[in-house]
Amino acid sequence: MPLSSRSLSSRSLLLGLALLPLSAAADRPLSVVAPWEITGADPSTSGYVYARMRVAETLVDTDADGQPAPGLAASWQPSEDGLTWRFALREDVSFHDGSPLTAEAAAASLQHALAKPGILDSAPITSIEADGNEVVIELESPFAPLPALLAHSTTLILAPGAFDDEGRVTEVIGTGPYRVESVAPPQRLGVERFDDYWGEAPSIDSASYLAVGRGETRALMAESGDADVVFTLDPASRARLARNDRLAMHAEPLPRTIVFKVNAEHPLLEDARARQALSLAIDREGIAAGLLRDPEAAAAELFPASLGPWHLGLEADEAQDLERARELLAELGWEANGSGMLERDGESFELTLRTFSDRPELPLVATALQDQWREIGVALEVAVGNASEIPSGHRDGSLELGLMARNYGLVPDPLGTLLDDFGSDPENMGGDWGAMGWHDADLAGWLDTLRQEADPEARTELAGQVARRLNEAMPVVPVAWYQQTAAVNAELEGFSIDPLERSYRIDELRWSE
């Protein structure tokens, strides 16, 4: 999207700041640019922005290995029967409005989160209450990954003053090292250092966030110096920016997979053999090397090695088999016409794949799928729109195929995401980004057992069973692993990418002197 006059003014200001002498570095603001819009103040819709910009925090954090670690809760403990969890809060923590973090405030914030669509929906929570300095969560049945869910951005802890009398979030008042200075949805957020932060104070006084949907624009802002940290770059831009001495390029493998979800109730896709044929026709190695510029990104399964027992170890070079794809389609009655395109009973094998350009590699992958499926006689129309069109198409039943990048590490335990995507409710049959028109009773049972199972060996075995069943039935088909990328002003020190995408870690940055 073109930059507004306000954007141009901000750009000019940032260019001026870049020319300041190094002695003014302590007061130099930080500019962060990423694709994701701010839809409002409520963590249920925009919590990821406020978490990444270090405005608000969760009870549970993650450590360097992506495992649950103390956040606003210093410790936690389940009861012997697994039905009661007690989270002991840190002491001497203040919200940005000066009010203290209490168990009552934290419990009330989580009650608001529970009342809205979010990750907590997958947990069998019956109540959230305060007891002394502890938040007490009661469950209907044991739920082992509860701490991991409380690391999700929809569970950010906000002050009582953040809510109006009807429970709506009117402003973001958190506990993070930065406080909101200004916000102008859907694009802009300004933050400033919170001097009474309970942890280590950040070096940079203030920072701004700008949502820019077009990848080309984001790359130009990094190249011109109009932004200091720019996330999510397309392969061609990364190659060009890597030659710029004023920039440092960063990339980090993420537990995010480029996948396409399938409407399994569609007449052309309801048989698993049709979905398997589409998968077998994909040249994943060609897409990874030629488009993503990363040969190791080719993915023959949903879960990368970083997710441990969920990873099956399938080889991408064995995932393409055009002859077998044609055999499966022939079994379903499809025959090639004179133009080599498939027909059955006078009907053509034609599908529409929806995707979006917020992640600039997705339209490129969609075009590659279009070319590769033509080789087996499948006609594909690619529709590039907004990311919201995939979940809306899921809900109204109009979606046929949807290409996206799904993060299976939204919380430290992927079970939370899987319960949402492939949950046990046969009426729902998966969340907006998961299965559509597909339900498997065995898999639902395994996921339900994983909710309660605490034994590591048993959990490992069940995780493998879930991964294998998804790979066989293919309600969602993997194409490539994802890498988060960033172009960073070379004068910044301390930059790193959070592999779980929970934080932009701006409180760890400092300007070189």
C-alpha positions, 0 to 999 in steps of 0.5 A: 500500500502507498505510504500516506503523507503522515508516513512520509513525514515520519520517514523524513523525521527518521532520516533526520535522526539518522544524521544526529551525532553519536552523542545523541544516540541515547535519545535516538528512537527506534523504528520497527516495521512489520506486516501486521496491522493493529486492529485495536486495543484488545489482546484477543485481536492485537495482543501479538503487537503489544507483546512483541513491542514489550508493552504487556506481559504474560504469566508464563514466558519462554526460555532460550529453548522455547520451553515455559519459563517464569514470567509475571508468575514466578512459579506454578504448581498443579494439584495432585489430581491435575485439576487445580493450578496455582500461579504465584506472582512476582512481587513488586510489579507495577502496571504502567498506570502505577497500580500494583500487579495483584492476583485479583488484577491478573485473575480479572484480566484472564477472566476477560481473555477467557470470555473472548475467542482465543487460545484459552478456549482449548483448555477445560477451565471452570474458574480463574480466581485470586487467592493471596498472591496466587492466581488459581485456575480450576479445570474440569479435567487435567490439562498438562499444557496449561502453562504453555497456553498462558504464554500466548499473546491473547492472555496478556495481563492488563491493569484493571484500568484497561477495561471499561464497565462492560469488559471492553479494553479501552487502552493497553496498560501492561507491565512491560519495559515499554508503555504505550505513548500513542496508538493509531490503528491499524498502522501505528504504535509509539512506545516509551520506556517505563522507568518503574519496570520490574526487570532490567531497564531498556537502553532505548528510550522510545520506539515506534511500530509501523504496519506496512503490508507490501514487502517491496515497501518494507524493503525500500524502507530498510534500504533507505534508512527510513526504518531501523528493524524491518521484518519479513522480507522476500527472497529477492529483497534479502539478496539485495539488502545483504549487499548494503553495508548499513544493514545487518541481515538476520534469519531464524528458522521458526516452527512455522510451516507454509501449508495449504488447507483443504476443504475436505467436503469439496466434491473434488477433495473429499477423498484423501487420495485427491489430497495425496495426489496434490501433495505428490505433485509438489516439487518442494525442493524446487520451491525451497531452492528457487523461490525461498533461496533456502534448500533446507526449507523443503518440508514433507511434513507439518512439524519441523525438527525443533518440535521434537516428538512431533517431527517424523523425519520425512525426506522432502526428496521422496515426497514428489512422485508424479506417476503415483499422483496420476495413478491416484487421480485415475483411481478416482475416475479422472482422465486427461483430455486432449489438452492434458487437463483432467476431466470426469463425467464432463467436469474439469478438475478446477480449484481456486487457491486463496492466499495473501501478500502480507508474507511476500513468499506466499504468492510466489509459492502459489504460482509455483503450485499452479504450474506444478499441478498443471503437470498432472492436469489440475487447473488452479486459479490463484486469488491473492487477497487479504489474510482474513479471506481464508478464515472467512472462507472457512466459516462460510464454506466458500474456501477450496484451498488456502495457502498460508504460513501456520505457526505451530509454536504459538505457545511452547507446546504445539498441542494448544495450536493443534487442539484449535486446528484439529479439535475434538468437536466434530461440528466445528471440525477445526479452527479457522486456520486448521482442518475444514470439513474433516474430522478423525475420531482417532486423532481427536482421541489422541489429542484429548489424551495428550491434554491430560497425559503428563508422562513424557514417554507416553506424550512422545508416542502420542505426538508421533501418532498424531503427526503420522495421521495428519500426514496420511489424511492431509487435511492440511498439506505442508510445502516448506519450513519458514524462516523469519527474516529481518534487516537491521540498522548496523548501528544497533547492537544486541539484535536477535530473532525470537524463534517463537515470535513472541517478542521483537526483543527491543528492550535488549537493543542499544545504539552503538556509541 
